[in-house]
Each structure stands twice: as structure tokens, then as C-alpha cells.
Amino acid sequence: MLAWFRKLLPREDRFFDLFAHHSRTVVGAAEALEKLLAGGSDLEKHCDRIVALEDEADNITRDVLLAVRRSFITPFDRGDIKDLIQSMDDAIDMMHKTVKTIRLFEQKTFDPGMQEMGTIVVQAAHLIAEAIPLLDRIGANHGRLIAIAEEVTRIEGRSDELHDQGLKDLFRRHGANNAMAYIIGSEIYGELEKVVDRFEDVANEISGIVIENV
């Protein structure tokens, strides 16, 4: 009955603009991370780009949380809105943390496995960016939304495989004679895996919203 009543009332659609804006910052940061992991002479530029986008994403998140408090009718449950934007923000926060680690240890080159994980991060970011506007018409788009969530989960599984293989490779190369290289490499692998994990969290939030509203 409540869901039916909510459909009759005017709602605040600014949320979808804010969600879309945030998803664009996440995509931009993911693409900068992929370029960063490719190495080259522009590492600091890519790092700066991620830091700037993370700050922009934080501002959008605050706007969403403020809108939740001020809006009489929201497009779906207020708790779901807060959880969705927070999970999206966690993804870009984790990219920022990865940048901090790279800068701390002054890493300039990255293993092929790390680079492939960077590509996976971009794939996940684009999938989430595709899903966000579809939430405006959940009933009509529920099939594609669920398919996107499943694809992100598949990508997360591939990320786990790359993480485990990367650690094995690091140990073979550095385990016996360069403990610091192993520690630094494993830290970067671990943080990249967590970035993809955060995208899976977003996908799970989307799945939950679909289930509750269809």
C-alpha cells in the first residue's frame, strides 16, 4: 500500500542527476587509475586526477545526504538512497587509498596483473554508470539492472583470481631476496582487489533496490 501511495505523489528526481554525476566521477577516476597502472611519465598527473575526482565525489555524496533529509518524497527508500551513494563513494575512496600507497612507496612500474585489474576496475565503473540512470524506471529496466549486477559479480571473481595469481608471482620473484618488494606489491594488489569489491557492493545495493521496488 505504501509503495502504491508513493507512486501517486510528486517525487524529488534530483537524486538521479546527483547519482549520474557521481558515477561519472567514478568512471573518470577508474580510467585515470588504469592509465596510472600502465606506467609512463604522467603518473603524478593521473594521481592528481583521482584525488580531485574523489574530492568532487565527496561533495556530491554530501549533496545526496542533504537532499534525503530535505525531500518529502524520494524515488525509493531513503535508506537505500544513502546506502547506494555511500557504496559508490566507497569505490572512489578506495581508488584514492591506492594512490596514497603508490605515492608512499614511490612506485613507478606495475605488474601486468595489476594493469589487468586496472582494466577490470574500468569495466566495473562503466557498468555501474550504465545502471544508475536505469533506476529511474526500475520496473521497465529490472532485467538489465539484474544482468549488470551479475556481470559486476563475475568481474569481481576475475579480480580475485588476478589478486591470488599476482601474490604467487610476487612471492616467486621476491619472496627469497626482496621482502619489501613483495610487501609493497601485495599491498597494491590488495587495494585494487578492494576497489573491485566496492563495485560489487554497489551492484548488490542495486539488486536490493530492484527487488524491493519491482
C-alpha positions in Angstrom: 0.0 0.0 0.0 2.8 2.4 0.9 4.6 1.8 -2.4 1.4 2.4 -4.3 0.7 5.6 -2.4 4.3 6.9 -3.1 3.8 6.5 -6.8 0.8 8.9 -6.7 2.9 11.7 -5.1 5.3 14.0 -6.8 8.9 12.9 -6.1 12.3 14.5 -6.0 14.1 13.5 -9.1 17.3 15.5 -8.5 18.7 12.3 -6.9 19.2 10.8 -10.3 21.2 13.8 -11.5 23.4 13.5 -8.5 23.8 9.8 -8.9 24.7 10.2 -12.5 27.2 13.0 -11.7 28.8 10.8 -9.0 29.0 7.8 -11.4 30.9 10.0 -13.9 33.5 10.9 -11.3 33.9 7.2 -10.5 34.4 6.4 -14.2 36.9 9.2 -14.5 38.9 8.0 -11.5 38.8 4.4 -12.8 40.1 5.5 -16.2 42.9 7.6 -14.5 43.8 4.6 -12.3 44.1 2.3 -15.4 46.4 4.9 -17.0 48.4 5.2 -13.8 49.0 1.5 -13.6 50.2 1.5 -17.3 53.2 3.4 -16.0 54.9 6.2 -18.1 55.8 9.8 -17.4 52.4 11.1 -16.4 52.0 9.1 -13.1 51.6 12.2 -10.9 49.0 13.7 -13.3 46.9 10.6 -13.0 47.3 10.6 -9.3 46.2 14.2 -9.0 43.2 13.4 -11.3 42.0 10.7 -8.9 42.5 12.8 -5.8 40.5 15.7 -7.4 37.7 13.4 -8.5 37.5 11.8 -5.1 37.0 15.2 -3.6 34.3 16.0 -6.1 32.6 12.7 -5.3 32.6 13.5 -1.6 30.8 16.8 -2.3 28.2 15.0 -4.4 27.7 12.5 -1.6 27.1 15.3 0.9 24.5 16.8 -1.5 22.7 13.5 -1.7 22.6 13.0 2.0 21.3 16.6 2.4 18.6 16.0 -0.2 17.5 12.9 1.6 16.9 14.9 4.8 15.1 17.7 2.9 12.9 15.8 0.4 9.4 14.9 1.3 9.1 12.1 -1.3 12.1 10.2 -2.6 12.2 8.0 -5.7 12.9 4.9 -3.5 13.6 4.2 0.2 15.7 6.8 1.9 17.9 4.1 3.5 18.5 2.6 0.0 19.5 6.0 -1.4 22.0 6.6 1.4 23.4 3.1 1.1 23.7 3.4 -2.7 25.6 6.7 -2.7 27.8 5.6 0.1 28.8 2.4 -1.6 29.6 4.4 -4.8 31.7 6.7 -2.7 33.5 3.9 -1.1 34.7 2.7 -4.5 36.3 6.0 -5.4 37.6 6.3 -1.8 39.4 3.0 -2.3 41.0 4.3 -5.5 42.3 7.3 -3.6 43.7 5.0 -1.0 45.5 3.1 -3.7 47.0 6.3 -5.0 48.3 7.1 -1.5 50.0 3.7 -1.3 51.6 4.2 -4.7 52.9 7.6 -3.7 54.1 6.5 -0.3 56.3 3.8 -1.8 57.1 5.8 -4.9 56.1 3.1 -7.3 56.7 3.8 -11.0 56.1 0.5 -12.6 53.4 -2.1 -12.1 53.0 -5.8 -12.8 50.8 -7.0 -15.7 48.3 -8.4 -13.2 47.9 -5.0 -11.6 47.4 -3.5 -15.0 44.7 -6.0 -15.9 43.0 -5.3 -12.6 43.0 -1.6 -13.6 41.2 -2.6 -16.8 38.7 -4.5 -14.7 38.0 -1.5 -12.5 37.2 0.5 -15.6 34.8 -2.2 -16.8 33.0 -2.3 -13.4 32.8 1.5 -13.3 31.2 1.7 -16.7 28.7 -1.0 -15.8 27.6 0.9 -12.7 27.4 4.1 -14.7 25.1 2.3 -17.1 22.9 1.0 -14.3 22.4 4.3 -12.4 20.1 6.1 -14.9 18.1 2.8 -15.3 17.0 3.1 -11.7 14.7 6.0 -12.8 12.4 3.3 -14.3 13.1 0.2 -12.3 10.1 -1.8 -13.5 10.9 -1.4 -17.1 14.7 -1.9 -16.6 14.8 -4.5 -14.0 16.1 -7.2 -16.4 19.1 -5.2 -17.5 19.8 -4.0 -13.9 20.0 -7.5 -12.6 22.2 -8.5 -15.6 24.6 -5.7 -14.8 24.8 -6.7 -11.2 25.6 -10.3 -12.2 28.3 -9.0 -14.6 29.9 -7.0 -11.9 29.9 -10.1 -9.7 31.6 -12.0 -12.5 34.2 -9.3 -12.8 34.8 -9.4 -9.1 35.5 -13.1 -9.4 38.1 -12.4 -12.0 39.7 -9.8 -9.8 40.1 -12.3 -7.0 41.9 -14.6 -9.4 44.3 -11.9 -10.6 44.9 -10.9 -6.9 45.8 -14.5 -5.9 48.0 -15.1 -9.0 49.7 -11.8 -8.5 50.7 -12.7 -5.0 52.1 -16.0 -6.1 54.1 -14.3 -8.8 55.4 -11.7 -6.4 56.5 -14.5 -4.0 58.3 -16.4 -6.7 60.2 -13.3 -7.8 60.8 -11.6 -4.5 60.0 -13.9 -1.6 63.5 -15.1 -1.0 65.5 -12.0 -1.6 63.4 -8.8 -1.5 60.8 -8.8 1.2 60.0 -5.1 0.7 59.1 -5.5 -3.0 56.8 -8.4 -2.0 55.1 -6.4 0.7 54.6 -3.3 -1.5 53.3 -5.3 -4.4 50.9 -7.3 -2.2 49.6 -4.1 -0.7 48.8 -2.7 -4.1 47.2 -5.9 -5.3 45.1 -6.0 -2.1 43.9 -2.4 -2.6 43.0 -3.0 -6.2 41.0 -6.1 -5.2 39.2 -3.9 -2.6 38.3 -1.4 -5.3 36.5 -4.1 -7.3 34.9 -5.4 -4.1 33.4 -2.0 -3.5 31.9 -2.1 -7.0 30.3 -5.4 -6.1 28.8 -3.7 -3.1 27.3 -1.1 -5.4 25.9 -3.9 -7.6 24.4 -5.6 -4.5 22.7 -2.3 -3.5 21.3 -2.0 -7.0 20.0 -5.6 -6.8 18.4 -4.9 -3.5 16.6 -1.8 -4.8 15.3 -3.7 -7.8 13.9 -6.5 -5.6 12.2 -4.0 -3.2 10.6 -2.0 -6.0 9.5 -4.5 -8.6 
